[in-house]
């Protein structure tokens, strides 16, 4: 059975020093969970854990390191006695088309975004079994559900996370472990701080989302989504629904036009 949504829950968060990871750590701790914040940004991670207080601790973790994962899981169990959830949130971005992105850049993005999640699931599963079950949330993106130009490595890694999530959900179902993927759209974080607001201008909710809004979805996935596994949860301001075209006033007697011109 999955661990109950109560104060005894312990959740390990990767990429937890800032952005979505940090907002999720704050909210989960505020609602009673204990969190192990992991990252390679030591100063920001330690500061966040200190701000949260006794319900949080920081541990340095390079998600591409198998030994690093083993150490992080051990630290979590040493500090809190158990682990009930894993938020696989760490990720990087590299710009470049398929002809511009170097093999080294491509491999690095895949190593962090995809292999890091694989190593995390593999390392956490035995600890989740010892706790009687639990939940794994893997951060993908709406770039894991459609293509984007000049982001070939990022898009490839985020699509692959969807498939890995489904396979892991099937493999771990017998252990009472749910596995789901999270698909944010344009969210205002340090990773997107250089993106212009017009990126979100033509989606139904015409603004960037906030990390705190995603954190509320993350909490739901750990606490309430008890009948969901192997599936995608989208939080994108309607970006995947389509484009909102600007409406022009009709002139008297004119026929109403439709987007495809038919």
C-alpha positions as CSV (number, residue, x, y, z in Angstrom):
1,X,0.0,0.0,0.0
2,X,1.1,3.6,-0.5
3,X,2.3,5.5,2.5
4,X,-0.6,7.6,4.0
5,X,-0.5,11.4,3.5
6,X,0.5,12.3,7.0
7,X,3.3,14.0,8.9
8,X,5.4,10.8,8.8
9,X,6.0,11.1,5.1
10,X,9.6,11.7,4.0
11,X,10.3,12.9,0.4
12,X,13.6,13.2,-1.4
13,X,13.8,16.1,-3.9
14,X,16.4,16.5,-6.6
15,X,17.1,19.9,-8.1
16,X,15.6,21.1,-4.8
17,X,17.7,24.2,-4.2
18,X,15.6,26.6,-6.3
19,X,12.7,26.9,-8.7
20,X,10.1,24.2,-8.7
21,X,12.1,22.0,-6.4
22,X,12.5,24.6,-3.7
23,X,8.9,25.7,-3.9
24,X,7.8,22.1,-3.5
25,X,10.1,21.5,-0.6
26,X,8.7,24.5,1.2
27,X,5.1,23.5,0.6
28,X,5.5,19.8,1.4
29,X,7.3,20.7,4.7
30,X,4.6,23.3,5.5
31,X,1.9,20.6,5.1
32,X,3.7,18.2,7.4
33,X,6.2,16.2,5.4
34,X,9.9,15.9,6.0
35,X,12.1,16.7,3.0
36,X,15.7,15.9,2.0
37,X,16.6,18.7,-0.4
38,X,19.4,17.6,-2.9
39,X,21.2,19.6,-5.5
40,X,24.8,20.6,-6.5
41,X,24.1,24.2,-5.5
42,X,25.3,23.8,-2.0
43,X,24.9,27.4,-0.8
44,X,21.3,27.7,-2.0
45,X,20.4,24.2,-0.8
46,X,21.8,24.6,2.7
47,X,20.1,28.0,2.9
48,X,16.7,26.6,1.9
49,X,16.9,23.8,4.4
50,X,17.8,26.2,7.2
51,X,14.8,28.4,6.3
52,X,12.4,25.5,6.3
53,X,13.8,24.3,9.7
54,X,13.7,20.9,11.4
55,X,11.6,19.2,8.8
56,X,14.3,19.7,6.1
57,X,17.9,18.8,5.5
58,X,20.3,19.3,2.6
59,X,22.5,16.7,0.9
60,X,24.7,17.3,-2.1
61,X,23.7,15.0,-5.0
62,X,24.9,14.7,-8.6
63,X,22.0,12.8,-10.1
64,X,24.3,11.3,-12.8
65,X,26.3,9.4,-10.1
66,X,25.1,5.9,-9.1
67,X,27.2,6.1,-5.8
68,X,25.8,9.6,-5.2
69,X,22.3,8.2,-5.3
70,X,23.2,5.4,-2.9
71,X,24.6,7.9,-0.5
72,X,21.5,10.2,-0.7
73,X,19.1,7.3,0.0
74,X,21.2,6.2,2.9
75,X,21.3,9.8,4.3
76,X,17.6,10.1,4.0
77,X,16.9,6.9,5.9
78,X,19.5,7.8,8.5
79,X,18.0,11.2,9.1
80,X,14.3,10.5,8.9
81,X,14.1,6.7,9.3
82,X,12.4,6.1,6.0
83,X,11.6,7.4,2.5
84,X,8.0,7.5,1.2
85,X,8.5,9.6,-1.9
86,X,11.0,10.7,-4.6
87,X,10.6,13.9,-6.6
88,X,12.9,13.4,-9.6
89,X,13.1,17.1,-10.5
90,X,16.7,17.9,-11.5
91,X,17.2,18.9,-15.1
92,X,19.2,21.0,-17.4
93,X,18.6,22.8,-20.7
94,X,20.8,23.1,-23.8
95,X,20.0,25.1,-26.9
96,X,20.8,23.8,-30.4
97,X,19.2,22.2,-33.4
98,X,20.0,18.6,-34.4
99,X,22.8,19.9,-36.5
100,X,24.2,22.4,-34.0
101,X,24.0,20.4,-30.7
102,X,27.3,18.6,-30.1
103,X,27.3,14.9,-29.2
104,X,28.9,16.0,-25.8
105,X,26.0,18.4,-25.1
106,X,23.4,15.9,-26.1
107,X,24.9,13.2,-23.9
108,X,25.1,15.6,-20.9
109,X,21.5,16.6,-21.2
110,X,20.4,13.0,-21.4
111,X,22.7,12.0,-18.6
112,X,21.1,14.5,-16.2
113,X,17.5,14.6,-17.4
114,X,16.9,11.0,-18.2
115,X,19.7,8.7,-16.8
116,X,19.5,10.7,-13.5
117,X,15.8,9.8,-13.2
118,X,16.6,6.1,-14.0
119,X,19.3,6.0,-11.4
120,X,16.9,7.6,-8.9
121,X,14.1,5.2,-9.4
122,X,16.5,2.3,-9.2
123,X,18.1,3.5,-6.0
124,X,14.9,4.6,-4.3
125,X,12.7,1.5,-5.1
126,X,14.2,-0.8,-2.3
127,X,13.8,2.0,0.3
128,X,10.2,2.6,-0.8
129,X,9.6,-1.1,-0.5
130,X,10.9,-1.1,3.1
131,X,8.5,1.8,3.8
132,X,5.6,-0.3,2.5
133,X,5.2,1.6,-0.8
134,X,5.3,5.1,-2.0
135,X,5.3,7.6,-4.9
136,X,7.8,8.7,-7.5
137,X,7.1,11.9,-9.4
138,X,9.3,12.5,-12.5
139,X,9.6,16.0,-13.9
140,X,9.2,15.9,-17.7
141,X,7.8,18.9,-19.6
142,X,5.2,19.9,-22.2
143,X,8.4,19.5,-24.3
144,X,7.9,15.8,-23.6
145,X,4.5,15.9,-25.4
146,X,5.4,18.0,-28.4
147,X,8.5,19.2,-30.3
148,X,10.4,22.5,-30.0
149,X,12.9,23.8,-32.4
150,X,16.5,24.2,-31.2
151,X,15.9,22.1,-28.1
152,X,16.6,18.7,-29.6
153,X,18.4,17.2,-26.6
154,X,16.0,18.6,-24.0
155,X,12.9,17.4,-26.0
156,X,14.4,14.0,-26.6
157,X,15.1,13.6,-22.8
158,X,11.7,14.8,-21.8
159,X,9.8,12.5,-24.2
160,X,11.9,9.6,-22.9
161,X,10.9,10.4,-19.3
162,X,7.3,9.6,-20.2
163,X,8.2,6.2,-21.5
164,X,10.4,5.4,-18.5
165,X,7.7,6.5,-16.1
166,X,5.2,4.1,-17.7
167,X,7.6,1.2,-17.6
168,X,8.6,1.9,-14.0
169,X,4.9,2.1,-13.0
170,X,4.3,-1.3,-14.4
171,X,7.5,-2.8,-12.9
172,X,6.9,-1.4,-9.4
173,X,3.1,-1.8,-9.2
174,X,3.4,-5.0,-7.2
175,X,5.4,-3.2,-4.5
176,X,2.8,-0.5,-4.0
177,X,4.9,2.2,-5.7
178,X,3.1,4.7,-7.9
179,X,5.1,6.4,-10.7
180,X,3.8,9.5,-12.5
181,X,5.2,12.2,-14.7
182,X,4.8,15.9,-14.3
183,X,4.6,18.2,-17.4
184,X,5.0,21.9,-16.7
185,X,4.6,24.5,-19.4
186,X,6.3,27.9,-19.2
187,X,7.1,28.4,-15.5
188,X,9.0,31.4,-14.1
189,X,12.2,29.8,-12.7
190,X,15.9,30.5,-12.9
191,X,16.0,28.2,-16.0
192,X,13.5,30.4,-17.8
193,X,14.4,33.8,-16.5
194,X,15.8,34.9,-19.9
195,X,12.7,33.9,-21.8
196,X,10.4,36.8,-22.9
197,X,6.8,36.9,-21.6
198,X,5.6,36.6,-25.2
199,X,6.4,32.9,-25.0
200,X,3.1,32.5,-23.2
201,X,1.2,35.3,-24.9
202,X,-1.0,33.2,-27.1
203,X,-1.9,30.4,-24.7
204,X,-5.3,30.3,-22.9
205,X,-3.8,31.5,-19.6
206,X,-1.5,34.1,-21.1
207,X,1.3,34.3,-18.6
208,X,4.1,32.3,-17.1
209,X,3.2,30.0,-14.3
210,X,4.8,30.3,-10.9
211,X,6.8,27.6,-9.2
212,X,4.4,27.7,-6.2
213,X,1.6,26.7,-8.6
214,X,3.5,23.7,-9.7
215,X,4.3,22.9,-6.1
216,X,0.6,22.6,-5.3
217,X,0.3,20.0,-8.1
218,X,3.4,18.1,-6.7
219,X,1.8,18.0,-3.3
220,X,-1.4,16.6,-4.8
221,X,0.5,13.9,-6.6
222,X,2.2,12.7,-3.4
223,X,-0.9,13.1,-1.1
224,X,-4.1,12.7,-3.0
225,X,-3.5,11.0,-6.4
226,X,-3.8,7.5,-4.9
227,X,-5.5,6.0,-8.0
228,X,-3.1,7.3,-10.6
229,X,0.1,5.7,-11.9
230,X,2.0,5.6,-15.2
231,X,0.3,8.7,-16.4
232,X,1.0,12.4,-17.2
233,X,-0.1,15.4,-15.2
234,X,0.0,18.6,-17.2
235,X,0.3,22.1,-15.7
236,X,0.8,24.5,-18.6
237,X,-1.7,27.3,-18.7
238,X,-3.4,25.5,-21.5
239,X,-0.4,25.6,-23.9
240,X,-1.0,22.1,-25.2
241,X,-4.7,22.9,-25.8
242,X,-3.7,25.2,-28.7
243,X,-3.2,28.8,-29.6
244,X,-5.6,31.6,-28.8
245,X,-5.7,33.7,-32.0
246,X,-6.4,37.4,-31.5
247,X,-10.0,38.3,-32.5
248,X,-10.5,41.2,-34.9
249,X,-13.8,43.1,-34.9
250,X,-16.0,42.1,-37.9
251,X,-17.0,44.8,-40.4
252,X,-20.7,45.1,-41.2
253,X,-21.9,42.5,-43.6
254,X,-18.7,40.5,-43.6
255,X,-18.6,36.7,-43.2
256,X,-17.0,35.4,-40.0
257,X,-13.7,33.8,-40.8
258,X,-12.3,30.6,-39.3
259,X,-8.6,29.9,-38.5
260,X,-8.1,27.4,-41.3
261,X,-9.7,29.7,-43.9
262,X,-12.4,27.2,-44.9
